[in-house]
Amino acid sequence: MRPSHVPDLTARQLHAVLSVSEYGSFIAAAAFLQTSQPALTRTIKRIEDVLGVRLFDRTTRRVEITAAGREFVSVAERMLNDLRISVRSMREIGDQQRGQVIVSSIMSVANSLLPQIAASYRAVRPGVELHFREGVHGTVLEDVRSGVADLGITYVDDVPDFVAPTRIHREVFDVILPRAHPILKARQRKGVALSEISEFPLVSFPSDSRTRRIIDGAAAAEGISLQHVVTVTQFATMMSFVRAGVGLAIVPSGALAGFLGQQLIVLQLTRPRLSHHLGIIRLRDRELTPVATGFASLLQQQWRRGRD
């Protein structure tokens, strides 16, 4: 529809028509609208001129609405009601009471940290929908780059220029093994060196994953060859294989929540002490929505509090 075919009417003018229709009197409608009767009469006349039809038949004693007037009143009521709903919705979105947040996260954080943060966020903003996508580091970067996700949670040590990173937490790597593993029989210990692990089979993530690249890079620097005998893509699957005695696993410490149970034990990887930084990323040239900004703020607060 071309702009010239759209009547140039304001919400105040629509209210004027509805008031005259409801009260059946220009004097009563003017009192309700807190304006003068002549001013209201001129407003209705302007509306009729814009529409090209008479809305009301006036006599010295009464005001009667025309057929065109009744139809216009129905339209005006719908328009004002839709406007009220839209304004309320926009205010709720601005106040972070409605909307949607899409978060793309590496699996270790999605499994350990996000459930509690989501519960805390939903407790104060139940009208906001939360959508979580899990994947490897590369998947999170692509979700943010393409705009599929509002924000990402991943490694932030070395990220492309198109994202703006916020570093939150330094995470170390640990070794997971069954309680009956030979390493534990030698002596009571809390840590283990990478050179000792090289003697045993490993359950590992794919070679293109960020975790695997950190581990293999450290092994190469030490002149060590690791035995990656089984490759998996999920932490839960990895823990099941370790629990079954297939091999050890080297994983970020934050990935362990809820997966250990009584059959597995954690040792620190002491030599070398591997670590990486985790945080939030967003598209550099894209501002977060109010609800996404609120979620990111809560994420930072609880993450830092939980890791202190």
C-alpha positions as CSV (number, residue, x, y, z in Angstrom):
1,M,0.0,0.0,0.0
2,R,1.4,3.4,-1.0
3,P,1.7,6.0,1.8
4,S,-0.7,8.3,0.0
5,H,-3.5,5.6,0.5
6,V,-2.9,5.4,4.3
7,P,-5.1,7.8,6.3
8,D,-3.0,10.2,8.3
9,L,-4.8,9.7,11.7
10,T,-3.4,9.8,15.2
11,A,-4.3,7.7,18.2
12,R,-5.8,10.9,19.8
13,Q,-8.1,11.3,16.8
14,L,-9.2,7.6,17.0
15,H,-10.0,8.2,20.7
16,A,-12.1,11.1,19.8
17,V,-14.2,9.1,17.4
18,L,-14.7,6.3,20.0
19,S,-15.7,8.8,22.7
20,V,-18.3,10.5,20.6
21,S,-19.7,7.1,19.6
22,E,-19.8,5.9,23.2
23,Y,-21.4,9.0,24.7
24,G,-23.6,10.0,21.8
25,S,-22.9,13.6,22.6
26,F,-20.1,16.0,21.6
27,I,-20.4,17.8,25.0
28,A,-20.1,14.6,27.1
29,A,-17.3,13.3,24.9
30,A,-15.4,16.6,25.2
31,A,-15.7,16.5,29.0
32,F,-14.4,13.0,29.0
33,L,-11.4,13.9,26.8
34,Q,-10.8,17.1,28.7
35,T,-11.1,19.3,25.7
36,S,-13.7,21.9,24.5
37,Q,-16.7,20.9,22.4
38,P,-15.8,23.2,19.5
39,A,-12.2,21.6,19.4
40,L,-13.7,18.1,19.4
41,T,-16.2,19.1,16.6
42,R,-13.2,20.3,14.5
43,T,-11.3,17.1,15.2
44,I,-14.2,14.9,14.0
45,K,-14.6,17.1,10.9
46,R,-11.0,16.7,10.0
47,I,-11.2,12.9,10.4
48,E,-14.3,12.8,8.2
49,D,-12.5,15.0,5.6
50,V,-9.5,12.5,5.6
51,L,-11.7,9.5,5.2
52,G,-14.1,11.1,2.8
53,V,-17.3,9.9,4.6
54,R,-19.5,11.2,7.4
55,L,-19.1,9.3,10.7
56,F,-21.9,11.1,12.6
57,D,-25.2,12.7,11.7
58,R,-25.7,15.8,13.9
59,T,-28.9,17.6,14.9
60,T,-29.6,20.2,17.5
61,R,-30.7,17.5,19.9
62,R,-28.8,14.4,19.2
63,V,-25.8,12.8,17.5
64,E,-26.3,9.5,15.6
65,I,-23.5,7.4,14.2
66,T,-23.7,6.4,10.5
67,A,-23.1,3.0,9.0
68,A,-19.6,4.1,7.9
69,G,-19.1,5.4,11.4
70,R,-19.9,2.1,13.0
71,E,-17.5,0.3,10.7
72,F,-14.8,2.8,11.4
73,V,-15.3,2.5,15.2
74,S,-14.7,-1.2,14.9
75,V,-11.5,-0.6,13.0
76,A,-10.4,2.2,15.5
77,E,-11.0,-0.1,18.5
78,R,-8.8,-2.9,16.9
79,M,-6.0,-0.4,16.0
80,L,-5.9,1.1,19.5
81,N,-6.0,-2.3,21.2
82,D,-3.2,-3.6,19.0
83,L,-1.2,-0.5,19.7
84,R,-1.7,-0.9,23.5
85,I,-0.6,-4.6,23.2
86,S,2.5,-3.7,21.1
87,V,3.6,-0.9,23.5
88,R,3.2,-3.2,26.5
89,S,5.2,-6.0,24.7
90,M,8.0,-3.6,23.8
91,R,8.1,-2.3,27.4
92,E,8.3,-5.9,28.7
93,I,11.1,-6.7,26.2
94,G,12.9,-3.5,27.3
95,D,12.5,-4.5,31.0
96,Q,13.7,-8.1,30.1
97,Q,10.4,-9.7,30.9
98,R,9.7,-11.0,27.4
99,G,11.9,-12.2,24.5
100,Q,14.2,-14.9,23.5
101,V,17.9,-15.6,24.1
102,I,19.8,-18.1,22.0
103,V,23.1,-19.3,23.5
104,S,25.7,-21.5,21.8
105,S,28.0,-23.2,24.2
106,I,30.8,-25.7,24.2
107,M,29.7,-29.0,25.7
108,S,31.8,-28.8,28.9
109,V,30.1,-25.6,30.0
110,A,26.6,-26.6,28.8
111,N,26.8,-29.8,30.9
112,S,28.2,-28.2,34.0
113,L,27.4,-24.5,34.4
114,L,24.4,-23.6,32.2
115,P,21.6,-25.6,34.0
116,Q,21.9,-23.6,37.3
117,I,22.3,-20.3,35.5
118,A,19.3,-21.0,33.4
119,A,17.3,-21.8,36.5
120,S,18.4,-18.6,38.2
121,Y,17.5,-16.5,35.1
122,R,14.1,-18.2,34.7
123,A,13.2,-17.5,38.3
124,V,13.3,-13.8,37.8
125,R,12.3,-13.6,34.1
126,P,9.9,-16.5,33.4
127,G,8.6,-14.8,30.3
128,V,11.9,-15.1,28.4
129,E,12.6,-18.2,26.3
130,L,16.0,-19.7,26.5
131,H,17.4,-21.8,23.7
132,F,20.8,-23.6,24.1
133,R,22.9,-25.1,21.4
134,E,25.8,-27.4,22.2
135,G,28.8,-28.1,20.1
136,V,32.6,-27.8,19.8
137,H,34.5,-24.5,19.6
138,G,34.2,-24.2,15.9
139,T,30.4,-24.7,16.0
140,V,30.0,-21.9,18.6
141,L,32.1,-19.5,16.5
142,E,29.9,-20.3,13.4
143,D,26.7,-19.9,15.4
144,V,27.7,-16.4,16.6
145,R,29.1,-15.4,13.1
146,S,26.0,-16.4,11.3
147,G,23.7,-14.7,13.8
148,V,22.0,-18.0,14.8
149,A,23.1,-17.4,18.4
150,D,23.0,-14.1,20.4
151,L,26.1,-15.1,22.3
152,G,28.5,-17.9,22.6
153,I,30.4,-19.6,25.5
154,T,33.7,-21.0,24.5
155,Y,37.5,-20.7,24.6
156,V,38.6,-17.1,24.2
157,D,42.4,-17.3,24.1
158,D,42.5,-17.1,20.3
159,V,39.3,-16.0,18.5
160,P,38.7,-14.4,15.1
161,D,38.3,-10.7,14.7
162,F,34.6,-10.8,14.0
163,V,33.8,-11.7,17.6
164,A,34.2,-9.6,20.8
165,P,35.4,-11.8,23.6
166,T,35.0,-11.4,27.4
167,R,37.4,-13.6,29.4
168,I,35.8,-15.0,32.6
169,H,37.6,-18.1,33.8
170,R,40.9,-19.9,33.6
171,E,40.2,-23.7,33.4
172,V,42.9,-26.4,34.0
173,F,42.9,-29.9,32.6
174,D,42.5,-33.0,34.7
175,V,42.9,-36.8,34.2
176,I,39.9,-39.1,34.7
177,L,40.5,-42.8,35.5
178,P,38.9,-45.7,37.2
179,R,39.6,-46.2,40.9
180,A,41.3,-49.5,40.2
181,H,43.7,-48.1,37.6
182,P,47.4,-49.2,37.9
183,I,48.6,-45.5,38.2
184,L,46.8,-45.4,41.6
185,K,48.2,-48.6,42.9
186,A,51.8,-47.3,42.9
187,R,51.2,-44.7,45.6
188,Q,48.7,-42.2,46.9
189,R,48.8,-39.2,44.6
190,K,46.9,-36.2,43.6
191,G,48.6,-35.5,40.3
192,V,50.1,-37.2,37.3
193,A,52.5,-36.2,34.6
194,L,51.7,-36.4,30.9
195,S,54.8,-38.6,30.4
196,E,53.2,-41.2,32.7
197,I,49.9,-41.1,30.9
198,S,51.6,-41.9,27.6
199,E,52.0,-45.5,28.8
200,F,48.3,-46.0,28.8
201,P,45.4,-45.9,26.2
202,L,43.3,-42.7,26.1
203,V,39.7,-42.1,25.3
204,S,39.8,-38.7,23.5
205,F,37.8,-36.2,21.5
206,P,38.3,-35.8,17.7
207,S,41.7,-34.5,16.6
208,D,40.1,-31.2,15.3
209,S,38.5,-30.4,18.7
210,R,40.1,-27.5,20.7
211,T,40.6,-29.8,23.7
212,R,42.4,-32.4,21.7
213,R,44.6,-29.9,20.0
214,I,45.8,-28.5,23.3
215,I,46.6,-31.9,24.6
216,D,48.4,-33.1,21.4
217,G,50.3,-29.8,21.3
218,A,51.6,-30.3,24.9
219,A,52.6,-33.8,24.1
220,A,54.5,-32.8,21.0
221,A,56.3,-30.1,23.0
222,E,57.3,-32.8,25.5
223,G,58.4,-35.2,22.8
224,I,55.6,-37.6,23.9
225,S,53.4,-39.9,21.8
226,L,50.0,-40.4,23.2
227,Q,47.8,-43.5,22.6
228,H,44.4,-42.2,21.4
229,V,42.7,-45.6,21.1
230,V,39.0,-44.5,21.2
231,T,37.6,-41.2,19.8
232,V,34.2,-39.9,21.0
233,T,32.2,-36.7,20.7
234,Q,30.3,-36.4,23.9
235,F,31.5,-36.1,27.6
236,A,28.9,-38.6,28.8
237,T,30.2,-41.2,26.3
238,M,33.8,-40.5,27.2
239,M,33.0,-41.1,30.9
240,S,31.2,-44.3,30.1
241,F,34.3,-45.7,28.2
242,V,36.6,-44.6,31.0
243,R,34.3,-46.3,33.6
244,A,34.4,-49.5,31.5
245,G,38.2,-49.5,31.7
246,V,38.9,-48.7,28.0
247,G,41.3,-46.0,28.8
248,L,42.0,-42.7,30.6
249,A,40.7,-39.3,29.6
250,I,42.2,-35.8,29.8
251,V,39.5,-33.2,30.0
252,P,38.9,-29.6,31.2
253,S,38.1,-29.6,34.9
254,G,34.7,-27.8,34.4
255,A,33.4,-30.6,32.2
256,L,33.3,-33.1,35.1
257,A,30.2,-32.1,37.0
258,G,27.6,-34.8,37.1
259,F,29.7,-37.4,35.3
260,L,32.1,-38.9,37.8
261,G,30.1,-41.0,40.2
262,Q,31.8,-43.3,42.6
263,Q,33.7,-45.4,40.1
264,L,35.9,-42.6,38.7
265,I,38.6,-40.5,40.3
266,V,40.2,-37.2,39.3
267,L,44.0,-36.5,39.2
268,Q,45.6,-33.2,38.4
269,L,47.6,-33.1,35.2
270,T,50.7,-31.6,36.8
271,R,53.4,-31.7,34.2
272,P,52.7,-29.8,32.1
273,R,49.9,-27.9,33.8
274,L,47.6,-27.3,30.9
275,S,44.9,-24.6,30.9
276,H,42.8,-22.4,28.7
277,H,40.5,-19.4,29.2
278,L,36.8,-19.6,28.8
279,G,34.4,-16.7,28.4
280,I,31.6,-15.1,26.4
281,I,31.7,-14.1,22.8
282,R,29.4,-12.0,20.7
283,L,29.4,-10.6,17.2
284,R,31.6,-7.5,17.3
285,D,29.3,-5.4,15.1
286,R,26.1,-6.5,16.7
287,E,24.6,-5.2,19.9
288,L,22.9,-7.7,22.2
289,T,19.2,-7.4,22.9
290,P,18.2,-6.4,26.4
291,V,17.3,-9.9,27.4
292,A,20.6,-11.3,26.0
293,T,22.5,-8.6,27.8
294,G,20.8,-9.5,31.0
295,F,21.6,-13.2,30.6
296,A,25.2,-12.5,29.8
297,S,25.5,-10.3,32.9
298,L,24.0,-13.1,35.1
299,L,26.3,-15.6,33.5
300,Q,29.4,-13.6,34.3
301,Q,28.3,-13.0,37.9
302,Q,27.4,-16.6,38.7
303,W,30.3,-18.1,36.7
304,R,32.9,-16.0,38.6
305,R,31.2,-16.6,41.9
306,G,31.0,-20.3,41.3
307,R,34.7,-20.6,40.3
308,D,36.2,-18.4,43.0
